[in-house]
Amino acid sequence: MMKKNLFHITVIFFILAVFAVSAPAQILNTIRGTITDKESGAPLAEVTVIIVSTRSAAIKFELSTDANGYFYKGGLETGTYQIRIEKSGYIPVADFLRLSVGETKTVENALERMKAQEPSNAMLLEEAVSLINQGEYQQAMKNLDKVLQKDPENPSAFYYSGLIHERGGETGKAAADLEKAIALKEDFTLALAELGKIRARKRDFTDAETLFKKAYLLGANDPVTLFNYASTLINLGRGPEAGSILEKLLSIDPDFSDAYYELAIINLGKGDQDKTRELLEKYLDLAPQGGNAALAEEILKTLK
C-alpha cells in the first residue's frame, strides 16, 4: 500500500515547458488566420503575429498581417504552439493550438481597441513591445514609463511593465502593475494568468485559484496556465477538479509530460492502480529524465 508521503506539493510552472522530442521526418503543417477589429469587424493590417513552439523557445516565427488582416505560416513541425497577437492601439492576446501531421489550423481573432491614444504614445508602446520581444527590458521600461506619464489608465502598459518586473525578479512591483492592468480591464486574461503565477509562488493559493479560474472561464487555453491552475487546485486539496483541468490541458498538448504525472498521483489517491500505471508509464516515456522520474519508477514498482 502506498504511503501518504508520496503525495507532494505541486511545483508551479513559470515559463513555457521545453520538451526534448525528436522532430518528424517531414514538416507538413500550417497556421493561417485573419485578425479583425472587434468593434467594426474590419480586417487589421500590420498586426504582429508571433508563433512560438512549446517544445523550444528557439522555434519562433514573427509574421505580419497583410491589408486583408491575413497571415500564413507553413512548414511547421507537429506539436503545440503559442500564438501571440499584438498591434499598437489594441489589447494583446495569446492563444495555443496543436498541429497534427499534415494539418492546417485557422486562427480567427478580433482585437479590442484601447481608448484613443496620442500618436506619440502609441508609437512608444509599440516600440516597448518590440523591445520586450528582443529582451531589451531596460529601454522598454523607459518607453512604458513615458506612456504611463501621459496615459495613467493604459492597461497594456501596466501589463507589459508587470511582465518586465516579473522577469527581473521584482515580484512586488510586478504584482502591483498587473493588479492595475486588471482593475482597468477586468477580462485581461494575460494579466490574470501572470498575476496568478505570482500569487501561487507566494503560496497564496486561494487568490491564485481565483485568478486562474477567471482566466480559464474567459477562454485562456495556455497549457502552462492550465497546469498552474490545476497545481493550485491540488495544493488546495481539490484533486478531482484539478484532474478535469489536466485532462483539458492534455487535449490541447498531449506531450505535456508533467500533466501525466500529476494525473497519475490524483488517480493513485482514488485507488485506480491501472490508470495510475498507464499515466506514469506515459510520463516516463515522455520524460525519462524528468524531475519526477525516480519517484514515478518507485510508484510503478509498488503497483506490479
C-alpha positions in Angstrom: 0.0 0.0 0.0 1.2 3.5 -0.8 2.2 5.8 2.0 1.0 9.3 2.2 4.4 10.7 1.8 4.2 10.0 -1.9 1.9 12.9 -2.2 3.6 16.3 -2.6 3.1 20.0 -3.2 3.0 20.5 -7.0 5.5 22.9 -8.4 4.1 25.9 -10.3 5.5 26.4 -13.8 6.7 30.0 -14.5 7.9 29.6 -18.1 6.9 27.6 -21.1 8.0 23.9 -20.7 10.6 22.7 -23.1 10.2 19.1 -24.3 13.1 17.1 -25.7 11.5 15.2 -28.5 12.7 14.3 -32.0 11.3 16.2 -35.0 9.2 14.2 -37.5 10.8 13.2 -40.8 8.6 15.7 -42.7 7.3 19.1 -41.8 3.8 19.4 -43.2 1.8 21.7 -41.0 0.3 25.2 -41.4 -1.1 28.0 -39.3 -3.1 30.7 -41.0 -5.7 33.3 -39.9 -7.4 36.6 -40.1 -7.2 39.3 -37.5 -10.0 41.9 -37.3 -11.2 44.8 -35.2 -13.6 43.6 -32.5 -15.9 46.6 -32.8 -16.1 47.1 -36.5 -15.2 43.7 -37.8 -12.8 45.3 -40.3 -9.6 43.4 -41.1 -6.4 44.7 -39.4 -3.2 45.1 -41.4 0.3 45.1 -39.8 -0.7 43.0 -36.8 2.3 41.3 -35.3 1.7 37.5 -35.0 4.4 35.6 -33.1 4.4 31.8 -33.3 6.5 30.0 -30.6 6.8 26.2 -30.2 6.3 25.0 -26.6 9.0 22.4 -27.3 11.7 25.0 -27.7 11.6 28.8 -27.5 14.2 28.8 -30.3 11.5 27.7 -32.7 10.0 31.1 -33.2 8.4 32.9 -36.1 7.3 36.6 -36.4 4.7 37.5 -39.0 2.7 40.5 -40.0 -0.9 40.5 -41.4 -1.5 41.9 -44.9 -4.0 44.5 -45.9 -6.8 41.9 -45.5 -5.7 41.1 -42.0 -4.4 37.7 -43.2 -1.3 35.8 -42.2 0.1 32.4 -43.2 2.9 30.2 -41.9 3.7 26.8 -43.4 6.4 24.3 -42.8 5.7 23.9 -39.1 6.6 20.7 -37.1 3.9 18.7 -35.4 3.4 20.0 -31.9 1.9 22.7 -29.8 2.4 26.4 -30.4 1.7 29.7 -28.6 0.3 32.4 -30.9 0.8 35.9 -29.6 -1.1 38.7 -31.4 -0.1 42.3 -30.9 -0.9 45.6 -32.5 -0.3 49.2 -31.4 -3.6 50.6 -30.0 -5.1 47.2 -29.2 -5.1 44.9 -26.2 -2.6 42.0 -26.8 -3.9 38.4 -26.8 -2.4 34.9 -26.8 -3.7 31.6 -27.9 -2.5 28.0 -28.1 -3.1 25.3 -30.6 -1.8 21.8 -31.5 -0.8 20.8 -35.1 -1.0 17.1 -36.2 0.8 15.8 -39.3 -0.5 17.4 -42.4 -2.8 19.7 -40.6 -3.8 23.3 -41.3 -5.2 25.3 -38.4 -7.1 28.6 -38.9 -6.9 31.3 -36.3 -9.5 34.0 -36.2 -9.2 36.7 -33.6 -10.9 40.0 -33.0 -8.7 42.5 -31.2 -10.2 45.0 -28.8 -9.1 48.6 -29.3 -7.7 50.6 -26.4 -9.1 54.0 -25.8 -7.8 56.7 -28.1 -4.1 57.4 -27.6 -1.8 60.2 -28.7 0.2 59.1 -31.8 3.4 59.5 -29.8 2.1 57.3 -27.0 1.0 54.6 -29.4 4.5 54.6 -31.0 6.2 54.4 -27.6 4.1 51.4 -26.6 4.7 49.7 -30.0 8.4 50.2 -29.6 8.3 48.9 -26.0 6.6 45.7 -27.1 9.2 45.2 -29.8 12.0 45.8 -27.3 10.5 43.3 -24.9 10.4 40.6 -27.6 14.1 41.3 -28.2 14.9 41.1 -24.4 15.8 44.8 -24.2 13.9 45.3 -20.9 15.6 48.4 -19.6 14.8 50.5 -22.7 11.3 49.0 -22.9 10.6 50.2 -19.4 11.7 53.7 -20.2 9.2 53.8 -23.0 6.4 52.4 -20.8 7.2 55.0 -18.1 6.7 57.7 -20.7 3.4 56.1 -21.9 2.1 56.0 -18.3 3.1 59.6 -17.6 0.7 60.7 -20.4 -1.9 57.9 -20.0 -2.0 56.5 -16.5 -5.0 54.4 -17.4 -3.4 52.3 -20.1 -3.9 48.6 -19.1 -1.5 47.3 -21.8 1.3 49.5 -20.5 0.8 48.2 -16.9 0.7 44.6 -18.2 4.0 44.9 -20.0 5.6 46.8 -17.1 4.5 43.9 -14.8 5.9 41.4 -17.2 9.3 43.1 -17.2 9.3 43.4 -13.4 8.4 39.7 -13.1 11.1 38.6 -15.4 13.6 40.7 -13.4 12.5 39.0 -10.1 10.7 42.1 -8.8 7.5 40.3 -8.0 6.1 43.0 -5.7 6.3 45.6 -8.4 5.1 43.1 -11.0 2.0 42.3 -8.9 1.2 46.0 -8.4 1.4 46.7 -12.1 -0.7 43.6 -13.0 -3.3 44.5 -10.4 -3.6 47.9 -12.1 -3.9 46.3 -15.5 -6.8 44.1 -14.3 -8.5 46.9 -12.5 -8.6 48.8 -15.8 -9.6 45.8 -17.8 -11.3 43.0 -15.8 -11.2 40.4 -18.6 -7.4 40.8 -19.4 -6.6 37.1 -19.4 -2.9 37.6 -19.9 -2.6 39.8 -16.8 -4.8 37.5 -14.8 -2.7 34.4 -15.6 0.6 36.3 -14.9 -0.7 37.6 -11.5 -1.9 34.1 -10.7 1.6 32.7 -11.1 3.0 35.4 -8.7 0.3 34.6 -6.1 1.0 30.8 -6.4 4.7 31.4 -6.0 3.9 33.3 -2.8 1.8 30.3 -1.8 -1.4 32.4 -1.8 -3.2 29.6 -3.4 -6.7 30.9 -2.7 -6.1 34.1 -4.6 -4.2 32.3 -7.3 -7.1 29.9 -7.9 -9.5 32.9 -8.3 -7.2 34.5 -10.9 -6.5 31.3 -12.8 -10.2 30.3 -12.8 -11.3 33.7 -14.1 -8.7 33.5 -16.9 -9.8 29.9 -17.7 -13.5 30.9 -17.9 -12.6 33.8 -20.1 -11.1 31.3 -22.6 -7.5 31.1 -21.7 -6.1 27.8 -23.0 -2.4 28.2 -22.4 -1.1 24.8 -21.3 1.1 26.3 -18.7 -1.7 28.4 -17.3 -3.9 25.3 -17.2 -1.1 23.4 -15.4 -0.7 26.2 -12.9 -4.4 26.3 -12.3 -4.5 22.5 -11.8 -1.4 22.7 -9.5 -3.1 25.4 -7.4 -6.3 23.2 -7.0 -4.1 20.3 -6.0 -2.4 22.5 -3.3 -5.9 23.4 -2.1 -6.8 19.7 -1.8 -9.2 19.7 -4.8 -7.7 16.9 -6.8 -10.9 15.9 -8.8 -11.2 19.5 -10.1 -7.5 19.5 -10.9 -7.9 16.3 -12.8 -10.5 17.8 -15.2 -8.2 20.7 -15.9 -5.3 18.4 -16.6 -7.4 16.4 -19.0 -8.3 19.6 -20.8 -4.6 20.5 -20.9 -3.7 17.2 -22.5 -6.4 17.5 -25.1 -4.5 20.7 -26.2 -1.0 19.4 -25.7 -0.6 15.7 -25.3 3.1 16.0 -24.9 3.0 17.9 -21.7 4.7 15.3 -19.6 4.2 16.7 -16.1 0.4 16.7 -16.6 0.5 12.9 -16.8 2.4 12.6 -13.6 0.0 14.8 -11.7 -3.0 12.9 -13.1 -1.3 9.7 -12.0 -1.0 11.0 -8.4 -4.7 12.0 -8.5 -5.7 8.6 -9.7 -3.4 6.9 -7.2 -5.4 8.7 -4.5 -8.6 7.3 -5.9 -7.2 3.8 -5.8 -7.2 3.3 -9.6 -4.0 1.4 -10.0 -4.5 0.6 -13.6 -5.0 4.2 -14.6 -2.1 5.3 -12.4 0.2 2.8 -14.1 -0.8 3.9 -17.6 -0.3 7.6 -16.8 3.1 7.0 -15.1 4.4 4.9 -18.0 3.3 7.7 -20.4 5.1 10.3 -18.2 8.3 8.2 -18.2 8.0 7.7 -22.0 7.9 11.5 -22.5 10.3 12.5 -19.7 12.6 9.6 -18.7 15.0 12.1 -17.1 12.2 14.3 -15.7 12.2 15.7 -12.2 9.6 13.1 -11.0 11.1 10.2 -13.0 12.7 8.4 -10.0 9.5 8.7 -7.9 7.4 7.5 -10.8 9.5 4.4 -11.1 9.2 3.7 -7.4 5.5 4.0 -7.5 5.3 1.7 -10.5 7.3 -1.0 -8.6 4.6 -1.0 -5.9 1.8 -1.4 -8.5 3.3 -4.6 -10.0 
